[in-house]
């Protein structure tokens, strides 16, 4: 199983642990990730607010590089996935747009390949049963809120792999890893994105509501597939809580980190030691890290 791999800018910087854990888990499950050479920024959430054509051309360039290799594209980041899918659909639906985009990027792009969220690939291509067979350290006792955010499953015409209001892909993954996915109503609410920097007052309130609703639902941790959601909920957790006169100690995980733990890899190799809210006591208190022996990443 081979995919072109588009890590995106965040996985080269603030979300390095997502990149680390994604590659380890993919290799373990027999997925070959061919990183697109000379990939460039997809424009994320900024480009489409400024120039619609630019917001399609930026991701289309990366898709064209993968298309030339005959490969579908695996994308870990929810924002990148959303933008690459938007470009793919725009080109597929309009011959005029295809010609315009191809001219702008200086290469032919016909949208013959598909953009896939890495979460979608893990659950619906690798399959839950195969993942379950590989679990050596089940996440027994972990009550987790699966947080999808606003870009991974919406708009449904673009994302097209889960329910836009009550997605369950990540919930089912948590369950086969041995954890408990708590039902809650904020799984697709926006975390505020970059408002946490531009308007800290608004961003802090939005982050707080997600954390509070996760806790009130009985969650002891949060799992996500979005680098910006992760950054807001992890790094800004103390700030958001303090602004509301509250306190949290909710560890936040990328789904690939939890997969790596359940498959037996060391927390350090997966990047868990870089989190702002230390997740290790949370895991150690439930004896998840003790037995059996831990695999160590050597590649």
C-alpha positions in Angstrom: 0.0 0.0 0.0 1.8 3.1 -1.2 0.7 6.8 -1.0 2.3 10.1 -1.8 2.7 11.8 1.5 2.0 15.5 2.0 3.1 16.4 5.6 2.4 20.1 5.2 4.1 23.0 7.1 2.9 22.2 10.6 4.3 18.8 10.6 7.7 20.3 9.9 7.5 22.6 12.8 4.9 22.8 15.7 3.6 19.3 15.0 6.8 17.3 14.5 5.4 14.6 16.9 2.5 14.1 14.5 5.0 13.5 11.7 7.1 11.2 13.8 4.2 9.1 15.0 2.5 9.0 11.6 5.6 7.6 9.9 6.2 5.0 12.6 2.6 3.7 12.6 2.4 3.7 8.8 5.6 1.7 8.5 4.4 -0.8 11.1 1.1 -1.3 9.2 2.8 -1.7 5.8 1.9 1.7 4.4 4.7 3.2 2.2 4.7 7.0 2.5 6.5 8.5 -0.5 7.0 12.1 0.6 6.3 14.5 -2.3 9.6 16.0 -3.3 9.8 19.8 -3.1 6.3 20.0 -1.7 5.0 23.5 -1.0 2.5 25.2 1.4 -1.1 24.5 0.6 -2.2 27.9 1.7 -4.0 26.4 4.7 -6.8 28.6 6.0 -5.3 31.9 4.8 -5.1 31.8 1.0 -8.8 31.2 0.3 -9.7 34.3 2.3 -7.5 36.4 0.1 -7.4 34.9 -3.4 -9.7 32.0 -4.5 -7.5 31.0 -7.5 -4.4 31.0 -5.4 -6.0 28.9 -2.8 -6.6 26.2 -5.5 -3.3 26.5 -7.3 -1.1 26.1 -4.2 -2.5 22.7 -3.2 -2.9 21.6 -6.9 0.9 21.9 -7.4 1.4 19.2 -4.8 -1.4 17.1 -6.2 0.1 17.3 -9.7 3.5 16.1 -8.4 1.8 13.0 -6.9 -0.4 12.5 -9.9 2.7 12.2 -12.1 3.7 9.3 -9.9 0.3 7.7 -10.2 -0.3 8.0 -6.5 -3.2 9.0 -4.2 -2.2 11.5 -1.5 -2.1 10.8 2.2 -2.6 13.9 4.3 -2.3 14.0 8.1 -3.3 17.6 8.7 -7.0 18.4 8.7 -6.5 21.9 7.2 -4.2 20.6 4.5 -6.6 17.8 3.7 -9.5 20.2 3.3 -7.6 22.5 1.0 -6.1 19.7 -1.2 -9.6 18.1 -1.5 -11.1 21.5 -2.5 -8.5 21.9 -5.3 -9.1 18.3 -6.5 -12.8 18.8 -6.7 -12.6 22.2 -8.4 -10.4 20.8 -11.1 -12.4 17.6 -11.5 -15.6 19.6 -12.0 -14.5 22.2 -14.5 -12.4 21.8 -17.6 -11.8 25.6 -17.6 -10.5 25.5 -14.1 -8.3 22.5 -14.9 -6.7 24.4 -17.8 -6.3 27.6 -15.7 -4.7 25.7 -12.8 -2.4 23.8 -15.0 -1.2 27.0 -16.6 -0.6 28.6 -13.3 1.4 25.8 -11.8 3.3 25.1 -15.0 2.4 21.4 -15.3 -0.6 19.3 -16.3 -3.0 18.4 -13.5 -6.2 16.4 -14.2 -7.3 15.3 -10.7 -7.0 11.6 -11.6 -5.7 10.8 -8.1 -7.4 11.2 -4.8 -6.6 13.1 -1.6 -7.2 11.0 1.5 -7.0 12.0 5.2 -4.5 9.8 7.0 -7.2 8.9 9.6 -9.5 7.7 6.7 -6.7 5.5 5.3 -5.9 4.0 8.7 -9.5 3.1 9.5 -11.0 2.4 6.1 -8.1 1.0 4.1 -5.8 -0.6 6.6 -9.0 -1.6 8.6 -9.9 -1.7 12.2 -9.6 -5.5 12.5 -6.0 -5.5 11.2 -5.1 -2.7 13.6 -6.7 -4.5 16.5 -4.7 -7.6 15.7 -1.5 -5.5 16.1 -2.3 -4.0 19.5 0.1 -5.2 22.3 -0.6 -2.4 24.8 -4.4 -1.8 24.8 -5.4 1.6 26.1 -7.5 0.1 28.8 -9.0 2.6 31.2 -8.5 5.6 28.9 -11.6 7.7 28.5 -11.0 9.9 25.5 -12.9 12.6 23.6 -12.4 12.3 19.9 -12.1 15.8 18.6 -12.4 16.3 14.8 -12.6 20.0 14.7 -14.3 22.0 11.9 -12.1 21.1 8.8 -11.7 17.3 8.9 -15.3 16.4 8.1 -16.8 19.6 6.7 -18.0 20.5 4.2 -19.2 17.0 3.5 -19.1 17.4 -0.3 -15.4 18.1 0.0 -14.2 15.8 2.8 -16.6 13.0 2.1 -15.5 10.3 4.5 -17.5 10.7 7.7 -20.7 12.3 9.1 -20.2 16.1 9.3 -22.2 16.4 12.5 -21.5 13.2 14.4 -18.3 11.6 12.9 -17.3 8.3 14.4 -14.1 7.3 12.5 -11.7 8.3 15.3 -14.1 7.1 18.0 -14.1 3.6 16.5 -10.3 3.7 16.3 -10.0 4.6 20.0 -12.2 1.6 20.8 -10.2 -0.9 18.8 -7.0 0.4 20.5 -8.7 -0.6 23.8 -9.8 2.8 25.0 -13.2 4.3 25.6 -14.5 7.1 23.3 -16.9 9.2 25.3 -20.0 10.6 23.6 -20.0 14.4 23.6 -21.5 17.3 21.7 -18.4 19.4 20.8 -16.5 17.0 18.6 -16.8 19.2 15.5 -16.9 22.6 17.1 -14.2 25.1 16.0 -11.3 25.7 18.3 -10.9 29.2 17.0 -7.8 28.5 14.9 -5.5 31.4 14.6 -7.9 33.6 16.6 -6.0 32.3 19.6 -3.2 34.6 18.4 -5.1 37.4 16.7 -7.9 37.7 19.2 -6.8 35.9 22.4 -10.0 36.9 24.2 -12.2 35.1 21.7 -9.8 32.3 21.1 -9.5 31.5 24.8 -13.3 31.3 25.2 -13.6 28.9 22.3 -10.8 26.7 23.5 -12.2 26.7 27.0 -15.6 25.5 25.8 -14.1 22.5 24.1 -12.0 21.5 27.1 -14.9 22.0 29.5 -17.3 20.0 27.5 -14.8 17.2 27.1 -14.2 17.1 30.8 -18.0 17.3 31.6 -18.5 14.3 29.3 -16.1 12.3 31.4 -13.1 12.4 29.2 -9.7 12.3 30.8 -7.9 13.2 27.5 -8.5 14.4 24.0 -7.5 12.9 20.7 -7.3 14.8 17.4 -6.0 14.8 13.8 -5.5 18.6 13.4 -2.2 20.3 14.3 -3.8 23.7 15.0 -6.5 22.1 17.2 -3.8 20.2 19.0 -1.7 23.4 19.5 -4.7 25.3 20.9 -5.9 22.6 23.2 -2.4 21.6 24.5 -0.3 24.7 24.5 -3.1 27.2 25.3 -4.9 25.0 27.8 -3.6 26.7 30.9 -4.3 30.2 29.5 -7.8 29.3 28.4 -8.6 27.8 31.8 -7.2 30.7 33.7 -9.2 33.2 31.7 -12.4 31.3 32.8 -11.2 30.9 36.4 -10.9 27.1 35.9 -8.1 24.5 35.8 -7.5 21.5 33.5 -5.0 18.7 33.2 -6.3 17.1 30.0 -3.6 15.5 27.9 -4.0 15.9 24.2 -2.9 13.3 21.7 -2.7 12.9 17.9 -4.5 9.7 17.0 -1.2 8.4 15.5 0.5 8.8 18.9 -2.2 6.6 20.6 -1.9 4.1 17.8 1.9 4.0 18.3 1.5 3.4 22.1 -1.0 0.6 21.5 1.3 -1.0 18.9 4.1 -1.0 21.5 6.4 2.0 20.6 8.2 4.1 23.1 6.6 7.5 24.0 9.8 9.3 23.3 10.0 7.9 19.8 6.4 9.0 19.1 7.0 12.5 20.4 4.9 12.4 23.5 7.6 14.0 25.6 7.2 17.3 23.7 3.7 18.0 24.8 2.9 21.0 27.0 0.4 18.9 29.1 2.5 15.9 30.0 0.6 12.8 29.0 3.0 10.3 30.5 1.5 10.3 34.1 -1.9 9.7 32.5 -0.6 6.6 30.7 1.6 5.4 33.5 -1.3 5.6 36.0 -3.1 3.0 34.0 -0.1 0.7 33.5 -0.3 1.1 29.8 3.5 1.7 29.4 4.7 -1.3 31.5 3.9 -4.6 29.8 4.8 -6.1 27.4 8.3 -4.8 26.4 8.2 -1.6 24.4 9.3 -1.5 20.8 11.9 1.2 20.0 12.1 3.0 16.7 15.5 2.6 15.2 14.9 3.6 11.5 
